[in-house]
Amino acid sequence: MSAPNPRLDAARAYILKRPEDRFGLYTLAMELRKAKEYDDCFAMFQRLLELNPGYGAGWYHYGMATRESGDREGCLVILRRGLAATEMSGDKHAHAEIEGAIEEME
């Protein structure tokens, strides 16, 4: 059994009350990433990005979590999708960050 994680528990409770909240979904995905609960982490990032397709930070950290899980190719797929999404949304900062991550991995 894993140790209690108050931040993860709080993020889960928040999402139960506000299931479409961008901040809450991002926070929960990041807490799941820290806990290495990758399946749930990926599900939260997917939900976040379905609701907020141009959210560059979500794409970047979803890609990085995928890489951390050992799926390098999956990471590149996600980052490339994020690159296209941030180009369309005009998020230049996230676009540059994602572009740099892709270049580093290729």
C-alpha positions in Angstrom: 0.0 0.0 0.0 1.4 3.4 -0.9 1.9 6.2 1.6 -0.8 8.8 2.1 -0.5 11.7 -0.4 -2.5 14.7 0.7 -1.8 16.7 -2.4 -3.0 13.9 -4.7 -6.0 13.3 -2.5 -6.9 17.1 -2.6 -6.5 17.2 -6.4 -8.8 14.2 -6.8 -11.4 15.7 -4.4 -11.3 19.0 -6.4 -11.9 17.2 -9.7 -14.9 15.5 -8.2 -16.5 18.9 -7.6 -15.2 20.5 -10.8 -14.6 17.8 -13.4 -13.9 20.1 -16.3 -11.7 22.7 -14.5 -8.5 23.2 -16.5 -6.4 24.0 -13.4 -7.8 21.1 -11.5 -7.2 18.6 -14.3 -3.7 19.8 -14.8 -2.9 19.7 -11.1 -4.3 16.2 -10.8 -2.3 15.0 -13.9 0.9 16.5 -12.4 0.3 15.0 -9.0 -0.3 11.6 -10.6 2.9 12.1 -12.6 4.9 12.7 -9.4 3.3 9.5 -7.9 4.3 7.6 -11.1 0.6 6.6 -11.5 1.0 6.9 -15.3 -2.2 5.3 -16.5 -4.3 7.7 -14.5 -1.9 10.5 -15.3 -2.3 9.9 -19.0 -6.1 9.8 -18.6 -6.1 13.1 -16.9 -3.9 14.7 -19.5 -6.1 13.3 -22.2 -9.2 14.7 -20.6 -7.5 18.1 -20.0 -6.5 18.3 -23.7 -9.9 17.2 -25.0 -11.4 20.1 -23.2 -8.5 22.5 -23.8 -6.8 21.4 -27.0 -4.5 24.5 -27.3 -3.2 24.2 -23.7 0.6 24.1 -24.4 1.7 23.3 -20.8 -0.6 20.3 -20.9 0.9 18.9 -24.1 4.5 19.5 -22.9 4.0 17.8 -19.5 1.9 15.0 -21.0 4.8 14.3 -23.4 7.4 14.4 -20.6 5.3 12.1 -18.4 5.1 9.7 -21.3 8.9 9.8 -21.7 9.4 9.2 -18.0 7.2 6.1 -18.2 9.6 4.7 -20.8 7.6 5.4 -23.9 10.0 7.5 -26.0 8.1 7.1 -29.3 4.8 7.9 -27.6 6.4 11.0 -26.1 7.4 12.2 -29.6 3.8 11.6 -30.9 2.3 13.6 -28.1 4.9 16.4 -28.5 4.3 16.6 -32.2 0.5 16.9 -31.6 1.2 19.6 -29.0 3.4 21.4 -31.5 0.5 21.5 -34.0 -2.0 22.5 -31.3 0.2 25.4 -30.0 0.8 26.6 -33.5 -2.9 26.8 -34.0 -3.6 28.4 -30.6 -0.8 30.9 -31.0 1.0 29.9 -27.7 4.5 30.8 -28.8 6.1 30.1 -25.4 4.8 26.5 -25.2 5.4 26.0 -28.9 9.1 26.9 -28.5 9.4 24.7 -25.4 7.8 21.7 -27.2 9.9 22.3 -30.3 13.1 22.3 -28.1 12.0 19.0 -26.4 11.5 17.4 -29.8 14.8 18.5 -31.1 16.5 17.2 -27.9 15.0 13.8 -28.4 15.7 13.4 -32.2 
